[in-house]
Amino acid sequence: MNKKVLTHIVISAALALTLPLITLAAGDLNATITNFIGYAKAIINFLLVIATLVFIWGIVKYITAGGDAAKITEARSYIIWGLIGLAVMASVWALTYYIIDISLVGNNNTIPVNIYK
């Protein structure tokens, strides 16, 4: 796959993910924030699953390598990249939930008007 096709795929995916947010911007801000939080959680969970599958695939390839050095090296790279993906996505997950928690929007999905009444 050449760079031009890959660039078009990435741009199309980015537009597909942001268009619902743009159309929701005309509505209620609380609903937009709630929808954005839902999308963010879904994307993060999806990427966590992908990283887990890469890690498990590396383990399966390592077990079935049969002592072949090239296959073991390939399996090791899958395992390492899976672990890196899991660490990054777990950090993003924790940071996202922390930001949702401290912004006072995560519990009841409303923007506080005056919290010091």
C-alpha positions in Angstrom: 0.0 0.0 0.0 1.6 3.3 -1.0 1.7 6.5 1.1 -1.0 8.3 -0.9 -3.6 5.5 -0.3 -2.6 5.3 3.4 -2.9 9.1 3.7 -6.4 9.0 2.2 -7.5 6.3 4.6 -6.2 8.1 7.6 -7.9 11.4 6.5 -11.2 9.6 5.8 -11.1 7.9 9.2 -10.4 11.2 11.0 -13.3 12.9 9.1 -15.6 10.0 9.9 -14.8 10.3 13.6 -15.1 14.1 13.8 -18.2 14.7 11.6 -20.7 13.6 14.3 -19.0 16.0 16.7 -19.3 18.9 14.3 -23.0 18.2 13.7 -23.6 17.9 17.5 -22.0 21.3 18.1 -25.2 23.1 17.0 -27.2 21.4 19.8 -26.9 21.5 23.6 -23.4 21.8 25.0 -24.0 19.2 27.7 -25.2 16.7 25.1 -22.2 17.4 23.0 -19.8 16.8 25.9 -21.6 13.6 26.9 -21.4 12.3 23.3 -17.7 13.3 23.1 -17.0 11.4 26.3 -18.8 8.4 25.0 -16.9 8.4 21.8 -13.6 8.9 23.6 -14.3 6.0 25.9 -15.3 3.7 23.0 -12.1 4.6 21.0 -9.9 4.0 24.0 -11.5 0.7 24.8 -11.2 -0.4 21.1 -7.5 0.5 21.1 -7.0 -1.4 24.4 -8.5 -4.5 22.8 -6.3 -4.1 19.7 -3.2 -3.8 21.9 -4.2 -6.8 23.9 -4.8 -8.9 20.7 -1.3 -7.9 19.4 0.3 -9.0 22.7 -1.6 -12.3 22.6 -0.7 -12.8 19.0 2.9 -12.3 19.9 2.7 -14.9 22.6 1.0 -17.4 20.3 3.7 -16.8 17.6 6.4 -17.3 20.3 5.0 -20.6 21.5 4.6 -21.9 17.9 8.0 -20.7 16.8 9.6 -24.1 17.4 13.1 -22.7 18.1 13.4 -20.8 14.8 15.4 -17.7 15.5 13.6 -15.5 12.9 10.2 -16.5 14.2 11.2 -15.9 17.8 12.5 -12.4 16.9 9.3 -11.6 15.1 7.2 -12.9 18.0 9.3 -10.9 20.4 8.6 -7.7 18.5 4.9 -8.4 18.6 5.0 -8.9 22.3 7.1 -5.7 22.9 4.8 -3.6 20.7 1.8 -5.1 22.3 3.1 -4.2 25.8 4.0 -0.7 24.6 0.5 -0.3 23.2 -1.1 -1.6 26.4 1.0 0.8 28.5 0.2 3.8 26.3 -3.5 3.0 26.1 -3.7 2.3 29.9 -2.1 5.7 30.5 -4.5 7.4 28.1 -7.4 5.6 29.7 -6.3 6.7 33.2 -5.7 10.3 32.1 -9.0 10.5 30.3 -11.0 9.3 33.3 -9.0 11.6 35.6 -9.8 14.6 33.4 -13.4 13.6 33.3 -13.5 13.3 37.0 -11.8 16.6 37.9 -13.8 18.5 35.3 -17.1 17.8 37.1 -18.7 16.6 33.9 -18.1 12.9 34.3 -20.6 12.1 37.1 -23.9 13.7 36.0 -22.8 15.0 32.6 -23.8 18.6 33.3 -21.6 21.7 33.3 -21.6 23.2 36.8 -23.0 26.7 36.6 -22.2 27.9 40.1 -20.6 25.3 42.4 -20.1 27.7 45.3 -23.8 28.6 46.1 
